[in-house]
Amino acid sequence: MLLGAGIGTSITAQYLSLDLHWLGPLCIIVGVIGFFASESGMPRHVGRLGIGIGLMLLSLEMIIGASAPLRDAPGLAAILLPLEREPILGVLLFALLTWLSHASLATVLLAASLAKAGTVDPTLAVALVIGANLGTAISPLVASTGQPPAARRAQLANLITRVIATLAVLPFISQLPHWLAYAGEDGARMAVNAHTAYNIAIAVAFLPFVTLLDKLARRLMPDLPTLESGGKPRYLDNSALDTPTVALAAAARETLRLSDAVARMLDDTMTVFTKDDSKLAKTVEKADDEVDGLYEAIKLYLTELSKHGLDESESRRYVDVLTFTTNLEHIGDIIDKNLMELAQKKIRNKLAFSKEGLAELTDFHHRVAANLQMACNLFMSGDVKMARQLLQEKAELRLAEQRAAESHYERIRAGRAESIETSAIHLDLIRDLKRVNSHLTAVAYPILEQAGELTATRLRADERLDRSSEKDAAAARNGSARMA
């Protein structure tokens, strides 16, 4: 993208070197008309794009206008005149000037205007343009100081390409004006064309090696050791709220973090029951605080997003994210307030499940944990086939609950002491795991309903699902509507 951005700035320099000052206001006018003339998503986004481009072009023209006193300053000519014999110093001077001004286009056009006025010869003008291109790679790297390495590697790789290109061009800098003269002998035109040709050459030369540049940047700037952030969000970017599609993707990514925290709680739950680990039980209870923190952050983020204009598809995704997030938070509460209470009761009373009962509970837990992963995949993909599979798993889990209960009562009738002592805990554990699974399967109903896969009572092609599917779907829709 940075290689492409370099070409983009060179095209903008061509625009600013021509008499096209009317284009910026025109983009703004067309953008405003497009934004307010339609309430649908794409025309409004195109309108925003036009407004942004117009404002950017106007701001660049203002920067060029503000640099006019510098171009006309006699002191600058006195400084640059001796550099005609030392173009390398010209490169370094304009690299420094671009870094300090944070405006590569301004310095490129400054070099062009100096060449047009005859203040510098074409060779020095080209050297100044090369220096401006080097300085424009330094500015973002320095400005990103303090950010994580992942946010700085692209700027580092870009600087590496500019340094290599500068070193490769310097031996031939005196010949470049002769080659550029074929496209126009005017000094200003030569400088602008040099800027364009330089950036295109860099993109063509380094595009095949972006993977190697990435590896080099990772080697020079490795990841720092990361600490757990607790219930603090990691992907909720407030600057993306003006772009609902991007903001919804950020919220979905944060929701996956929430699902990972819930999955760890669910996995640790069975360990607590099998090993009577009271310390781990406390850890699981504390993990619910992280779940609650992430849930609140996502909910508030979505609330802010809802204040922006959302089209139909964005509103539907908004409800899906909010619904799934709420269900995950409910699962965390079930684990914290119900399952851990049962586990502590088992530990305090020094109870033990029968061998058969523990095997049934473990199998039941594994099926619910697998459904959690399937629900997360479904949340991201919206796959209708996977949604049907998740509801089929719900029906099969209901049958598994019945079989487990019958087996448990059979052991009680047989007088098994472990089964008698743990009967309440055994049945409540299965019941709560089933509740967890019900919250997970709620993600499937909106997908199937939108695809026309739900009838009044059941899936069209699956007679195994009973009337509870209709009730669950209605509850999910009503809950989503209330939250929206």
Helices and strands as residue ranges (DSSP letters): H 2-17, H 23-37, H 41-66, H 68-72, H 74-80, G 81-85, H 87-101, H 104-116, H 122-143, G 149-151, H 153-169, G 170-172, H 176-180, G 181-183, H 187-206, G 207-209, H 210-220, G 238-240, H 244-275, H 278-306, H 312-333, I 334-339, H 340-348, H 355-381, H 384-413, H 417-421, H 423-441, H 444-450, H 468-483
